[in-house]
Amino acid sequence: MSMKEKTEFLFKVLVIGDLGTGKTSIIKRYVHQFFSIHYRATIGVDFALKVLNWNDDTLIRLQLWDIAGQERFGNMTRVYYKEAVGAFVVFDVTRATTYEAVEKWKSDLDSKVFLPNGSPIPAVLLANKCDQVTEGLYSNTSQMNEFCAEKGFAGWFETSAKENIGIDEAASFLVNKILENESTNQLAQSGEQSGNNGIIRPGLGKPTYGQRRPDNNSCCT
């Protein structure tokens, strides 16, 4: 008896933020369960792949794009962002300047990549290095919730690559948001496929990507 073929997804996820916020360390911890203090600064862009057996019917490949912090205003970011369906924006809780830069990273992201319906891709804010003393960047959860709602983030998590805090939870949260958008997109496509009795199953047995759109609409959180 043959095994049931799983639905497979390939999701491109960006990891962006200022130089030295710990983006590479977060990815290494998440993908390889490894931490080191001896990382060199990322030049341009780096890649990592995380395979998730999401459930009995679904396999997800997360293609994590580690975008160098100095690339924020570079012309190449539009190329790097293409086809992304989710993002982490990272700041360092010990350096206030990296928190102040978050809004610029989010604005740059929202101007360059979109969901098929034209809305921004889901982005999760990571307050990294939470095992260290902060610079008083945020005083309570309510304040951060308000900031994320105002700036259009899907949510936020305190993380520490060193102590392995919050990273798996943040990734699961983002993947759920991506899957919600994927489901919405498939329903929209099925409505357009009336000749197929409204049934469409993209992605069965093969990876599927999100798409970019040239228009940009606001998105409520």
Secondary structure as a PSIPRED ss2 file (coil, helix, strand):
# PSIPRED VFORMAT (PSIPRED V4.0)

   1 M C   1.000  0.000  0.000
   2 S C   1.000  0.000  0.000
   3 M C   1.000  0.000  0.000
   4 K C   1.000  0.000  0.000
   5 E C   1.000  0.000  0.000
   6 K C   1.000  0.000  0.000
   7 T E   0.000  0.000  1.000
   8 E E   0.000  0.000  1.000
   9 F E   0.000  0.000  1.000
  10 L E   0.000  0.000  1.000
  11 F E   0.000  0.000  1.000
  12 K E   0.000  0.000  1.000
  13 V E   0.000  0.000  1.000
  14 L E   0.000  0.000  1.000
  15 V E   0.000  0.000  1.000
  16 I E   0.000  0.000  1.000
  17 G E   0.000  0.000  1.000
  18 D C   1.000  0.000  0.000
  19 L C   1.000  0.000  0.000
  20 G C   1.000  0.000  0.000
  21 T C   1.000  0.000  0.000
  22 G C   1.000  0.000  0.000
  23 K H   0.000  1.000  0.000
  24 T H   0.000  1.000  0.000
  25 S H   0.000  1.000  0.000
  26 I H   0.000  1.000  0.000
  27 I H   0.000  1.000  0.000
  28 K H   0.000  1.000  0.000
  29 R H   0.000  1.000  0.000
  30 Y H   0.000  1.000  0.000
  31 V H   0.000  1.000  0.000
  32 H H   0.000  1.000  0.000
  33 Q C   1.000  0.000  0.000
  34 F C   1.000  0.000  0.000
  35 F C   1.000  0.000  0.000
  36 S C   1.000  0.000  0.000
  37 I C   1.000  0.000  0.000
  38 H C   1.000  0.000  0.000
  39 Y C   1.000  0.000  0.000
  40 R C   1.000  0.000  0.000
  41 A C   1.000  0.000  0.000
  42 T C   1.000  0.000  0.000
  43 I C   1.000  0.000  0.000
  44 G C   1.000  0.000  0.000
  45 V E   0.000  0.000  1.000
  46 D E   0.000  0.000  1.000
  47 F E   0.000  0.000  1.000
  48 A E   0.000  0.000  1.000
  49 L E   0.000  0.000  1.000
  50 K E   0.000  0.000  1.000
  51 V E   0.000  0.000  1.000
  52 L E   0.000  0.000  1.000
  53 N E   0.000  0.000  1.000
  54 W E   0.000  0.000  1.000
  55 N E   0.000  0.000  1.000
  56 D C   1.000  0.000  0.000
  57 D C   1.000  0.000  0.000
  58 T E   0.000  0.000  1.000
  59 L E   0.000  0.000  1.000
  60 I E   0.000  0.000  1.000
  61 R E   0.000  0.000  1.000
  62 L E   0.000  0.000  1.000
  63 Q E   0.000  0.000  1.000
  64 L E   0.000  0.000  1.000
  65 W E   0.000  0.000  1.000
  66 D E   0.000  0.000  1.000
  67 I E   0.000  0.000  1.000
  68 A C   1.000  0.000  0.000
  69 G H   0.000  1.000  0.000
  70 Q H   0.000  1.000  0.000
  71 E H   0.000  1.000  0.000
  72 R C   1.000  0.000  0.000
  73 F C   1.000  0.000  0.000
  74 G C   1.000  0.000  0.000
  75 N C   1.000  0.000  0.000
  76 M C   1.000  0.000  0.000
  77 T H   0.000  1.000  0.000
  78 R H   0.000  1.000  0.000
  79 V H   0.000  1.000  0.000
  80 Y H   0.000  1.000  0.000
  81 Y H   0.000  1.000  0.000
  82 K C   1.000  0.000  0.000
  83 E C   1.000  0.000  0.000
  84 A C   1.000  0.000  0.000
  85 V C   1.000  0.000  0.000
  86 G E   0.000  0.000  1.000
  87 A E   0.000  0.000  1.000
  88 F E   0.000  0.000  1.000
  89 V E   0.000  0.000  1.000
  90 V E   0.000  0.000  1.000
  91 F E   0.000  0.000  1.000
  92 D E   0.000  0.000  1.000
  93 V C   1.000  0.000  0.000
  94 T C   1.000  0.000  0.000
  95 R C   1.000  0.000  0.000
  96 A H   0.000  1.000  0.000
  97 T H   0.000  1.000  0.000
  98 T H   0.000  1.000  0.000
  99 Y H   0.000  1.000  0.000
 100 E H   0.000  1.000  0.000
 101 A C   1.000  0.000  0.000
 102 V H   0.000  1.000  0.000
 103 E H   0.000  1.000  0.000
 104 K H   0.000  1.000  0.000
 105 W H   0.000  1.000  0.000
 106 K H   0.000  1.000  0.000
 107 S H   0.000  1.000  0.000
 108 D H   0.000  1.000  0.000
 109 L H   0.000  1.000  0.000
 110 D H   0.000  1.000  0.000
 111 S H   0.000  1.000  0.000
 112 K H   0.000  1.000  0.000
 113 V C   1.000  0.000  0.000
 114 F E   0.000  0.000  1.000
 115 L C   1.000  0.000  0.000
 116 P C   1.000  0.000  0.000
 117 N C   1.000  0.000  0.000
 118 G C   1.000  0.000  0.000
 119 S C   1.000  0.000  0.000
 120 P E   0.000  0.000  1.000
 121 I C   1.000  0.000  0.000
 122 P C   1.000  0.000  0.000
 123 A E   0.000  0.000  1.000
 124 V E   0.000  0.000  1.000
 125 L E   0.000  0.000  1.000
 126 L E   0.000  0.000  1.000
 127 A E   0.000  0.000  1.000
 128 N E   0.000  0.000  1.000
 129 K C   1.000  0.000  0.000
 130 C C   1.000  0.000  0.000
 131 D C   1.000  0.000  0.000
 132 Q C   1.000  0.000  0.000
 133 V C   1.000  0.000  0.000
 134 T C   1.000  0.000  0.000
 135 E C   1.000  0.000  0.000
 136 G C   1.000  0.000  0.000
 137 L C   1.000  0.000  0.000
 138 Y C   1.000  0.000  0.000
 139 S C   1.000  0.000  0.000
 140 N C   1.000  0.000  0.000
 141 T H   0.000  1.000  0.000
 142 S H   0.000  1.000  0.000
 143 Q H   0.000  1.000  0.000
 144 M H   0.000  1.000  0.000
 145 N H   0.000  1.000  0.000
 146 E H   0.000  1.000  0.000
 147 F H   0.000  1.000  0.000
 148 C H   0.000  1.000  0.000
 149 A H   0.000  1.000  0.000
 150 E H   0.000  1.000  0.000
 151 K H   0.000  1.000  0.000
 152 G C   1.000  0.000  0.000
 153 F C   1.000  0.000  0.000
 154 A C   1.000  0.000  0.000
 155 G E   0.000  0.000  1.000
 156 W E   0.000  0.000  1.000
 157 F E   0.000  0.000  1.000
 158 E E   0.000  0.000  1.000
 159 T E   0.000  0.000  1.000
 160 S E   0.000  0.000  1.000
 161 A C   1.000  0.000  0.000
 162 K C   1.000  0.000  0.000
 163 E C   1.000  0.000  0.000
 164 N C   1.000  0.000  0.000
 165 I E   0.000  0.000  1.000
 166 G C   1.000  0.000  0.000
 167 I H   0.000  1.000  0.000
 168 D H   0.000  1.000  0.000
 169 E H   0.000  1.000  0.000
 170 A H   0.000  1.000  0.000
 171 A H   0.000  1.000  0.000
 172 S H   0.000  1.000  0.000
 173 F H   0.000  1.000  0.000
 174 L H   0.000  1.000  0.000
 175 V H   0.000  1.000  0.000
 176 N H   0.000  1.000  0.000
 177 K H   0.000  1.000  0.000
 178 I H   0.000  1.000  0.000
 179 L H   0.000  1.000  0.000
 180 E H   0.000  1.000  0.000
 181 N H   0.000  1.000  0.000
 182 E H   0.000  1.000  0.000
 183 S H   0.000  1.000  0.000
 184 T H   0.000  1.000  0.000
 185 N H   0.000  1.000  0.000
 186 Q H   0.000  1.000  0.000
 187 L H   0.000  1.000  0.000
 188 A H   0.000  1.000  0.000
 189 Q H   0.000  1.000  0.000
 190 S H   0.000  1.000  0.000
 191 G H   0.000  1.000  0.000
 192 E H   0.000  1.000  0.000
 193 Q C   1.000  0.000  0.000
 194 S H   0.000  1.000  0.000
 195 G H   0.000  1.000  0.000
 196 N H   0.000  1.000  0.000
 197 N C   1.000  0.000  0.000
 198 G C   1.000  0.000  0.000
 199 I C   1.000  0.000  0.000
 200 I C   1.000  0.000  0.000
 201 R C   1.000  0.000  0.000
 202 P C   1.000  0.000  0.000
 203 G C   1.000  0.000  0.000
 204 L E   0.000  0.000  1.000
 205 G C   1.000  0.000  0.000
 206 K C   1.000  0.000  0.000
 207 P C   1.000  0.000  0.000
 208 T C   1.000  0.000  0.000
 209 Y C   1.000  0.000  0.000
 210 G C   1.000  0.000  0.000
 211 Q C   1.000  0.000  0.000
 212 R C   1.000  0.000  0.000
 213 R C   1.000  0.000  0.000
 214 P C   1.000  0.000  0.000
 215 D C   1.000  0.000  0.000
 216 N C   1.000  0.000  0.000
 217 N C   1.000  0.000  0.000
 218 S C   1.000  0.000  0.000
 219 C C   1.000  0.000  0.000
 220 C C   1.000  0.000  0.000
 221 T C   1.000  0.000  0.000
